[in-house]
Amino acid sequence: MTKQRDSAPRAPEGVDTEKPSAARIYDWYLGGTQNWAVDREFGRRMEQQWPLVRPGSKQNREFMNRAVRAALRAGIRQFIDLGSGVPTAGNVHEVVEAELPEDHDATVVYVDYEPVAVAHATLILEEEAATDWAGIVQADMRDAKAVLRAEETKRLIDFSKPVCLMMMAVLHFVGPDDDPIGLLKAYRDKLAPGSWLAISQMSEGDGTGKTLEGLRWFVEQYRKTSNPVWLRDREEIEPLFGDWTLLEPGIVHLPDWRPDRKLNALEAEARPYAWCGIAEKPGA
Ligand SMILES: C[S@@+](CC[C@H](N)C(=O)[O-])C[C@H]1O[C@@H](n2cnc3c(N)ncnc32)[C@H](O)[C@@H]1O
């Protein structure tokens, strides 16, 4: 029998395979396999109009990896990854494993509200025998209490010690009506001095990008789904860090945060369309 290119993975319980899902579309952008025809069809339409979506997603993932490595090198051993997505290469716990000795004491909590992301993360953590020190919470990250009080969070995180809280490519799903400033404060308040907050967020950049029209079309399409997208510029992102101290080099485009490689031409084109930054809670 010929293997179908569009064959779908078996749907875990609770997964709606009729409607595209942001988590599974992003998995497709990154070249993953945990997506359905409906997700790929949506993803391909997006890519046709805005070809920078895949290089942009890769840059986001690479920033996330550099952020984890930087936090580890700064001595942080606890990670909460909000909107963690369908696990693909270079998940937080894999970076931790690659950086630390086998008998490390680090812990990781993944949080996502998409059942595929949760099912897949559970499977990976079980297969990699990592469930002692890493887990996943199925929750809406806009409900900070639900995330912070979840059993897995309580099991894995000691809030008297620093945590690296990660919001990578998830805040563009948090709209103005979700009170992003208040939400971020609720998370920041819970964390110990010395904690880090790492954010990446899609943006129109400086408004002069060659493919801005494509990006605007892309945003319009997501607005019609159950995962509408909001872009933010640099000035809107800065207050999300509250009074925490921005680490060098501040709020910059994804490839510019402590870069470790050169960009190709397409990647350079994608550069303006997202901001990122990491800040540390004072008082440590
Ligand atoms: C674009 S992906 C980013 C994945 C990963 N953070 C990364 O940067 O590679 C966004 C993820 O956030 C999840 N997400 C969006 N809104 C969410 C919410 N309110 N609560 C929990 N997860 C959310 C989606 O299901 C998706 O898996």
The ligand as an SDF file (V2000), in Angstrom:
LIG
                    3D

 27 29  0  0  0  0  0  0  0  0999 V2000
    3.1020   28.9490   18.2210 C   0  0  0  0  0  0  0  0  0  0  0  0
    3.0410   27.6480   19.3920 S   0  0  0  0  0  0  0  0  0  0  0  0
    4.5620   27.9250   20.2980 C   0  0  0  0  0  0  0  0  0  0  0  0
    5.1530   26.6710   20.9000 C   0  0  0  0  0  0  0  0  0  0  0  0
    6.4290   26.8720   21.7090 C   0  0  0  0  0  0  0  0  0  0  0  0
    6.1970   27.7710   22.8290 N   0  0  0  0  0  0  0  0  0  0  0  0
    7.5490   27.4010   20.8730 C   0  0  0  0  0  0  0  0  0  0  0  0
    7.8400   28.5990   20.9900 O   0  0  0  0  0  0  0  0  0  0  0  0
    8.1590   26.6690   20.1070 O   0  0  0  0  0  0  0  0  0  0  0  0
    1.8280   28.2680   20.5270 C   0  0  0  0  0  0  0  0  0  0  0  0
    1.3050   27.2440   21.4890 C   0  0  0  0  0  0  0  0  0  0  0  0
    0.5930   27.9250   22.5090 O   0  0  0  0  0  0  0  0  0  0  0  0
   -0.5790   27.1890   22.8040 C   0  0  0  0  0  0  0  0  0  0  0  0
   -1.5330   28.1330   23.3800 N   0  0  0  0  0  0  0  0  0  0  0  0
   -2.1110   29.2030   22.7830 C   0  0  0  0  0  0  0  0  0  0  0  0
   -2.9090   29.8380   23.6570 N   0  0  0  0  0  0  0  0  0  0  0  0
   -2.8400   29.1610   24.8300 C   0  0  0  0  0  0  0  0  0  0  0  0
   -3.4350   29.3270   26.0980 C   0  0  0  0  0  0  0  0  0  0  0  0
   -4.2760   30.3350   26.3360 N   0  0  0  0  0  0  0  0  0  0  0  0
   -3.1300   28.4550   27.0820 N   0  0  0  0  0  0  0  0  0  0  0  0
   -2.2950   27.4130   26.8420 C   0  0  0  0  0  0  0  0  0  0  0  0
   -1.6830   27.2010   25.6500 N   0  0  0  0  0  0  0  0  0  0  0  0
   -1.9440   28.0730   24.6540 C   0  0  0  0  0  0  0  0  0  0  0  0
   -1.0230   26.5910   21.4960 C   0  0  0  0  0  0  0  0  0  0  0  0
   -1.8380   25.4540   21.7190 O   0  0  0  0  0  0  0  0  0  0  0  0
    0.3360   26.2520   20.8820 C   0  0  0  0  0  0  0  0  0  0  0  0
    0.7260   24.9620   21.2480 O   0  0  0  0  0  0  0  0  0  0  0  0
  1  2  1  0
  2  3  1  0
  2 10  1  0
  3  4  1  0
  4  5  1  0
  5  6  1  0
  5  7  1  0
  7  8  2  0
  7  9  1  0
 10 11  1  0
 11 12  1  0
 11 26  1  0
 12 13  1  0
 13 14  1  0
 13 24  1  0
 14 15  1  0
 14 23  1  0
 15 16  2  0
 16 17  1  0
 17 18  1  0
 17 23  2  0
 18 19  1  0
 18 20  2  0
 20 21  1  0
 21 22  2  0
 22 23  1  0
 24 25  1  0
 24 26  1  0
 26 27  1  0
M  CHG  2   2   1   9  -1
M  END
$$$$
